[in-house]
Amino acid sequence: MLKVLVRGFAGVAAFLVSFIALGGVMSAASAPRPRGEMVQIDPGRSLRLVCEGPRSDRPAVWLEAGAFGFAADWGATQEALTTAGWRSCAYDRAGMGYSPAGPAPRDGLAIVADFEKLVVASGEPGPYILVGHSMAGLRLRQYAGQNPGKIAGLVLVDAATPEAALNPRMSGFIKAFATASRWAARGAALGLYKPLAHTGMGDKIGLPKAAGAEKRWAFASGRHNRTSADEVELWAMASDQAALQPPYDPAWPVAVVTAGPLKGREAWKAIQAAPANASRYGLVDHVEAASHTRLLGRDFADRIVKAVAFVAGPREAAQ
């Protein structure tokens, strides 16, 4: 019996070693060359920035990714925005994607401070349209509160709000997500995801080729996943920090785009829609056929573009 157990354990160990080794070879052979450029935000510190589309009199669109997300998540959205004539910029937060790590803790204050510096260093003229997905809703609230003169409009894409964290069900989700994120980071650190990067798990969004390659690479990256887990563990703190900022100015155009069916989720959808409903120029678009991740993909990117055009409407009409 002992010999059988030893042989079984040895077989499993050999399989895992081979699995990880194969993933390492595949990862090394397909490591993508990152798009965009590195932009210095402090002496010795830079962030990866990807700006696309023509410069014009229209406001630049800044895209903030959610948990585990980075510039690649916006590949399909940027493609659609460029086609529609918009200038857009997405970036990798410190320690995410291709950006070097930043000082701890990676809470909302640190992330938004980096973003403020990046916006200035980019040279893109304001005011801006801010677009945030998922957890990035907290970053938009933080940045808008600290920089009200730079806001032309906001688009919340299936986004969290500081008020949502007060909901007991949301609070429980945040704790469970933090635990799952930490285990995900451990799996990535062991190399377990490298052989899976080229399956459907590597890109659940539906991205263009170049952005999709970056997303698959980051899916298997231990560093990217560890930083992501660190951010998620600080979700409650970041939510409290964002809640200290005032609600969005009712004069700001706000569009809310949500994913998934409305039936049975009316209370949650109402929480998400609240910023748009509080605006004097608000839009709520429930994309019931989309999932939380695929809302950013090629199948639904046009809904985000329409939301951007909506919040730019009052400004363009005045010119």
Secondary structure per residue as TSV (DSSP state, phi and psi in degrees):
chain	resnum	aa	ss	phi	psi
A	1	M	-	360.0	-43.0
A	2	L	H	-62.6	-40.4
A	3	K	H	-63.8	-38.3
A	4	V	H	-64.1	-42.8
A	5	L	H	-63.9	-42.0
A	6	V	H	-63.8	-44.5
A	7	R	H	-64.2	-39.2
A	8	G	H	-63.9	-43.4
A	9	F	H	-63.8	-42.6
A	10	A	H	-63.0	-38.5
A	11	G	H	-65.5	-42.9
A	12	V	H	-64.2	-43.5
A	13	A	H	-61.4	-42.8
A	14	A	H	-64.0	-39.8
A	15	F	H	-63.1	-45.0
A	16	L	H	-62.8	-42.8
A	17	V	H	-61.3	-45.4
A	18	S	H	-64.9	-40.5
A	19	F	H	-60.4	-47.5
A	20	I	H	-68.7	-40.5
A	21	A	H	-63.1	-43.5
A	22	L	H	-61.1	-43.1
A	23	G	H	-61.8	-38.9
A	24	G	H	-63.6	-41.4
A	25	V	H	-64.4	-45.5
A	26	M	H	-62.8	-40.9
A	27	S	H	-65.4	-44.5
A	28	A	H	-65.3	-35.3
A	29	A	H	-75.7	-21.4
A	30	S	T	-120.2	16.3
A	31	A	-	-60.6	119.3
A	32	P	-	-79.5	151.6
A	33	R	-	-80.5	122.7
A	34	P	-	-66.9	143.5
A	35	R	-	-78.8	169.9
A	36	G	S	79.2	-152.2
A	37	E	E	-147.6	161.2
A	38	M	E	-92.5	129.2
A	39	V	E	-118.4	126.4
A	40	Q	E	-74.9	129.8
A	41	I	E	-112.1	-19.4
A	42	D	E	-152.0	160.1
A	43	P	T	-55.4	121.0
A	44	G	T	81.0	4.6
A	45	R	E	-130.8	131.0
A	46	S	E	-137.3	158.4
A	47	L	E	-127.8	147.3
A	48	R	E	-78.1	130.3
A	49	L	E	-126.2	133.6
A	50	V	E	-123.4	105.0
A	51	C	E	-110.6	134.5
A	52	E	E	-137.2	159.0
A	53	G	S	96.3	162.2
A	54	P	-	-76.5	145.0
A	55	R	-	-77.7	138.6
A	56	S	-	-156.4	-170.2
A	57	D	S	-76.5	-10.0
A	58	R	S	-71.8	151.8
A	59	P	-	-65.0	145.2
A	60	A	-	-70.0	146.4
A	61	V	E	-106.1	118.6
A	62	W	E	-100.9	130.8
A	63	L	E	-113.3	121.3
A	64	E	E	-112.1	123.2
A	65	A	-	-81.5	160.5
A	66	G	-	-88.4	-161.0
A	67	A	T	-59.3	135.9
A	68	F	T	66.9	5.4
A	69	G	-	-101.5	160.6
A	70	F	-	-153.3	-166.5
A	71	A	G	-55.3	-36.5
A	72	A	G	-58.2	-32.2
A	73	D	G	-57.3	-25.3
A	74	W	G	-97.2	11.2
A	75	G	H	-56.7	-46.5
A	76	A	H	-70.2	-38.3
A	77	T	H	-65.3	-43.8
A	78	Q	H	-63.7	-39.1
A	79	E	H	-58.4	-46.3
A	80	A	H	-69.3	-38.6
A	81	L	H	-64.1	-42.2
A	82	T	H	-61.4	-43.9
A	83	T	H	-59.5	-34.3
A	84	A	T	-86.0	2.1
A	85	G	T	90.0	17.6
A	86	W	-	-99.6	145.7
A	87	R	-	-90.7	127.6
A	88	S	E	-136.3	150.9
A	89	C	E	-134.7	131.4
A	90	A	E	-126.6	158.1
A	91	Y	E	-149.3	168.3
A	92	D	-	-103.2	122.9
A	93	R	-	-63.7	161.1
A	94	A	T	-55.5	129.9
A	95	G	T	83.1	-3.4
A	96	M	S	-108.6	148.2
A	97	G	T	54.5	-121.3
A	98	Y	T	-103.3	6.2
A	99	S	S	-87.0	136.2
A	100	P	-	-61.8	158.6
A	101	A	-	-64.5	153.7
A	102	G	-	-116.3	173.6
A	103	P	-	-66.3	144.8
A	104	A	S	-82.0	156.8
A	105	P	-	-82.7	155.7
A	106	R	-	-92.4	61.4
A	107	D	-	-89.4	-175.9
A	108	G	H	-61.4	-37.8
A	109	L	H	-64.4	-43.2
A	110	A	H	-67.2	-43.7
A	111	I	H	-65.6	-44.3
A	112	V	H	-71.0	-33.4
A	113	A	H	-61.7	-41.9
A	114	D	H	-62.9	-43.0
A	115	F	H	-63.6	-41.5
A	116	E	H	-58.6	-44.1
A	117	K	H	-66.1	-39.3
A	118	L	H	-64.9	-42.2
A	119	V	H	-59.0	-44.0
A	120	V	H	-66.2	-46.2
A	121	A	H	-66.5	-25.4
A	122	S	H	-68.5	-26.5
A	123	G	T	79.2	3.0
A	124	E	-	-73.3	126.4
A	125	P	-	-73.7	146.0
A	126	G	S	-101.6	-175.4
A	127	P	S	-71.2	168.1
A	128	Y	E	-120.0	157.1
A	129	I	E	-96.8	122.5
A	130	L	E	-100.7	132.4
A	131	V	E	-124.7	125.3
A	132	G	E	-132.4	138.0
A	133	H	E	-108.7	136.1
A	134	S	T	58.0	-124.0
A	135	M	T	-59.6	-20.6
A	136	A	H	-64.8	-15.1
A	137	G	H	-56.9	-31.6
A	138	L	H	-67.8	-38.9
A	139	R	H	-66.1	-38.7
A	140	L	H	-64.2	-42.1
A	141	R	H	-62.4	-42.1
A	142	Q	H	-64.3	-49.5
A	143	Y	H	-65.5	-44.0
A	144	A	H	-63.1	-39.0
A	145	G	H	-66.0	-34.2
A	146	Q	H	-87.2	-18.5
A	147	N	-	-136.6	57.5
A	148	P	G	-61.6	-28.1
A	149	G	G	-73.9	-7.5
A	150	K	G	-104.5	9.8
A	151	I	E	-101.3	119.5
A	152	A	E	-99.5	-22.4
A	153	G	E	171.4	165.8
A	154	L	E	-136.7	141.8
A	155	V	E	-126.8	117.4
A	156	L	E	-102.3	113.9
A	157	V	E	-102.7	101.7
A	158	D	S	44.1	49.4
A	159	A	-	-98.9	154.0
A	160	A	-	-82.1	156.7
A	161	T	-	-130.6	157.8
A	162	P	G	-58.3	-35.0
A	163	E	G	-67.4	-30.7
A	164	A	G	-62.8	-33.1
A	165	A	G	-65.5	-16.8
A	166	L	G	-77.9	-16.0
A	167	N	S	-72.6	126.3
A	168	P	H	-55.5	-38.1
A	169	R	H	-66.1	-39.3
A	170	M	H	-68.1	-38.9
A	171	S	H	-60.1	-42.7
A	172	G	H	-65.2	-38.4
A	173	F	H	-63.1	-42.5
A	174	I	H	-60.2	-43.5
A	175	K	H	-64.2	-44.0
A	176	A	H	-65.8	-39.2
A	177	F	H	-66.0	-37.9
A	178	A	H	-63.1	-41.9
A	179	T	H	-65.3	-45.7
A	180	A	H	-63.0	-37.1
A	181	S	H	-64.9	-39.1
A	182	R	H	-65.6	-41.5
A	183	W	H	-66.3	-37.3
A	184	A	H	-61.8	-39.8
A	185	A	H	-64.6	-38.7
A	186	R	H	-64.9	-41.1
A	187	G	H	-63.3	-41.3
A	188	A	H	-66.1	-39.5
A	189	A	H	-62.4	-30.8
A	190	L	T	-81.7	-5.7
A	191	G	T	83.6	13.4
A	192	L	T	-70.4	-20.9
A	193	Y	T	-94.3	-11.4
A	194	K	G	-58.7	-43.7
A	195	P	G	-69.1	-15.8
A	196	L	G	-95.0	-6.6
A	197	A	T	-62.0	-28.8
A	198	H	T	-98.6	13.1
A	199	T	S	-95.2	-175.0
A	200	G	T	-63.8	-17.3
A	201	M	T	-71.5	-27.4
A	202	G	T	-68.7	-33.4
A	203	D	-	-139.2	97.5
A	204	K	S	-90.9	0.9
A	205	I	S	-89.9	-44.8
A	206	G	-	96.1	66.1
A	207	L	-	-100.9	159.6
A	208	P	-	-60.2	164.9
A	209	K	H	-54.7	-53.0
A	210	A	H	-66.0	-46.0
A	211	A	H	-66.7	-36.7
A	212	G	H	-63.1	-37.8
A	213	A	H	-64.8	-40.0
A	214	E	H	-64.5	-41.6
A	215	K	H	-63.7	-41.3
A	216	R	H	-66.0	-38.8
A	217	W	H	-63.8	-45.7
A	218	A	H	-67.9	-32.7
A	219	F	H	-55.2	-34.9
A	220	A	T	-97.6	-1.7
A	221	S	-	-79.3	123.7
A	222	G	H	-64.2	-43.5
A	223	R	H	-64.1	-45.5
A	224	H	H	-59.4	-44.7
A	225	N	H	-70.5	-35.3
A	226	R	H	-65.5	-44.4
A	227	T	H	-63.6	-40.3
A	228	S	H	-59.8	-44.9
A	229	A	H	-63.8	-38.1
A	230	D	H	-60.9	-42.1
A	231	E	H	-64.8	-43.3
A	232	V	H	-64.9	-38.2
A	233	E	H	-62.2	-23.9
A	234	L	T	-99.4	15.1
A	235	W	H	-55.9	-49.8
A	236	A	H	-60.8	-40.9
A	237	M	H	-64.9	-44.8
A	238	A	H	-63.0	-36.1
A	239	S	H	-64.9	-43.3
A	240	D	H	-62.6	-39.6
A	241	Q	H	-64.6	-43.3
A	242	A	H	-66.7	-33.9
A	243	A	H	-66.5	-19.5
A	244	L	T	-73.4	-17.3
A	245	Q	S	-82.3	152.1
A	246	P	-	-67.3	156.4
A	247	P	-	-58.0	162.0
A	248	Y	-	-58.4	139.6
A	249	D	-	-58.6	126.3
A	250	P	T	-57.4	-20.4
A	251	A	T	-76.4	-16.1
A	252	W	S	-78.0	131.0
A	253	P	-	-66.2	133.4
A	254	V	E	-134.0	126.7
A	255	A	E	-115.0	137.1
A	256	V	E	-117.7	124.6
A	257	V	E	-118.2	118.8
A	258	T	E	-113.1	162.8
A	259	A	E	-116.6	148.1
A	260	G	S	93.3	167.5
A	261	P	-	-64.8	147.8
A	262	L	S	-82.5	-38.5
A	263	K	T	-62.8	128.7
A	264	G	T	86.6	-8.1
A	265	R	-	-127.4	24.8
A	266	E	H	-58.5	-40.9
A	267	A	H	-65.8	-43.3
A	268	W	H	-67.1	-42.3
A	269	K	H	-62.1	-34.6
A	270	A	H	-66.2	-39.0
A	271	I	H	-62.5	-44.2
A	272	Q	H	-64.9	-38.7
A	273	A	H	-77.4	-13.6
A	274	A	H	-53.1	-43.9
A	275	P	H	-60.9	-37.1
A	276	A	H	-71.3	-39.5
A	277	N	H	-68.2	-24.6
A	278	A	T	-83.6	-12.1
A	279	S	S	-85.0	148.8
A	280	R	T	-74.9	-10.5
A	281	Y	T	-140.2	77.0
A	282	G	E	-117.0	154.2
A	283	L	E	-137.2	136.4
A	284	V	E	-123.7	124.6
A	285	D	E	-128.0	109.0
A	286	H	E	-91.9	111.0
A	287	V	E	-94.8	86.8
A	288	E	T	-67.8	-24.9
A	289	A	T	-80.6	-10.4
A	290	A	-	-93.8	151.8
A	291	S	-	-95.7	171.9
A	292	H	T	-57.4	-39.2
A	293	T	T	-85.9	-44.0
A	294	R	G	-70.9	-11.6
A	295	L	G	-58.7	-26.6
A	296	L	G	-87.5	-8.1
A	297	G	S	-83.6	-178.8
A	298	R	T	-61.0	-29.0
A	299	D	T	-66.8	-28.1
A	300	F	T	-128.8	4.3
A	301	A	H	-58.2	-28.7
A	302	D	H	-63.4	-26.5
A	303	R	H	-70.5	-33.8
A	304	I	H	-71.0	-40.3
A	305	V	H	-60.8	-42.2
A	306	K	H	-63.4	-37.3
A	307	A	H	-65.9	-40.7
A	308	V	H	-61.5	-45.4
A	309	A	H	-62.5	-36.3
A	310	F	H	-63.2	-49.6
A	311	V	H	-70.4	-21.1
A	312	A	H	-81.9	-12.4
A	313	G	H	-53.1	-53.2
A	314	P	H	-59.8	-38.4
A	315	R	H	-67.9	-45.4
A	316	E	H	-67.7	-34.0
A	317	A	H	-67.5	-29.3
A	318	A	H	-79.6	-16.4
A	319	Q	-	-87.8	360.0
